[in-house]
Amino acid sequence: MPRPDTPLIIALDYPDLDQALVMADRLDPARCRVKVGKELFTRSGPQILEALHARGFEVFLDLKFHDIPNTVAGAVEAAADHGVWMINVHAGGGRRMMEAARERLEKRRLTTHLIAVTVLTSMTREDLAEIGIDDDPLSQVERLAALSQRSGMDGVVCSAQEATALRALCGDTFLKVTPGIRPSASNGDDQRRTLTPARALAAGSTHLVIGRPVTQALDPMAALVDVEHEIGR
Ligand SMILES: O=C(O)c1cc(=O)[nH]c(=O)n1[C@@H]1O[C@H](COP(=O)(O)O)[C@@H](O)[C@H]1O
């Protein structure tokens, strides 16, 4: 199966396997990747990964591990053993945690992409202040992205609003996976640091994570085609 030549990752945020697969069956694995997150994986377990792989999809398993180094290294190894395309940890777990995750994958020669979440796209400067970080999201994202790169991550999750700054800081090949993508007509839901698909790509995002604007649309496929047109695909 050739790698899909697309930056699009569709978030299958559904409460069970059946609903997720109804959506997956309407998508083309040559035109997008899919993301399995905490709710779906907690309900369905690895079965959903097998079902998506059988349909030819590359899967981002988004479980955002954040724990002591030894625990995260084991969790990352278990996730990568499912043969997924990408997995993630929280950069806030620190250098030793990220290095332990990277070392475990290297020891096992597992080639899944390993990236770190910087500042969640739902968070604002005020949210950061409430957890004791008196700084703007961009500065905190830059700090965590630099640490992630030094700790052996392949890239980060950030808002597309920070992608241009991270391109300058970490280079073109460092992955910038950006959720919080909102076509101009849609509302932001619980997201706070958003950008449209076209502006996100122009800013330097390497991958766009899109959930509700597609999955909750009256016609999900039409919504996806609109996004593809917007980014010139
Ligand atoms: O790691 C993620 O994927 C993630 C990080 C982040 O900072 N913000 C964020 O929204 N996400 C995920 O990206 C998806 C965004 O979905 P929508 O807001 O519905 O487009 C959800 O599955 C989130 O769990």
The ligand as a Gaussian input file, in Angstrom:
#p B3LYP/6-31G(d) Opt

LIG

0 1
 O       -2.984000      15.342000      20.009000
 C       -4.000000      15.720000      19.389000
 O       -4.388000      15.134000      18.401000
 C       -4.635000      16.980000      19.831000
 C       -3.815000      17.894000      20.464000
 C       -4.274000      19.216000      20.684000
 O       -3.535000      20.074000      21.186000
 N       -5.543000      19.530000      20.308000
 C       -6.396000      18.619000      19.747000
 O       -7.519000      19.003000      19.415000
 N       -5.968000      17.322000      19.552000
 C       -6.911000      16.315000      18.996000
 O       -7.284000      16.699000      17.677000
 C       -8.668000      16.441000      17.437000
 C       -9.345000      17.724000      17.044000
 O      -10.688000      17.467000      16.768000
 P      -11.693000      18.602000      16.300000
 O      -11.586000      19.738000      17.261000
 O      -13.021000      17.915000      16.354000
 O      -11.275000      18.992000      14.909000
 C       -9.220000      15.786000      18.698000
 O       -9.225000      14.395000      18.502000
 C       -8.222000      16.153000      19.782000
 O       -8.101000      15.124000      20.754000

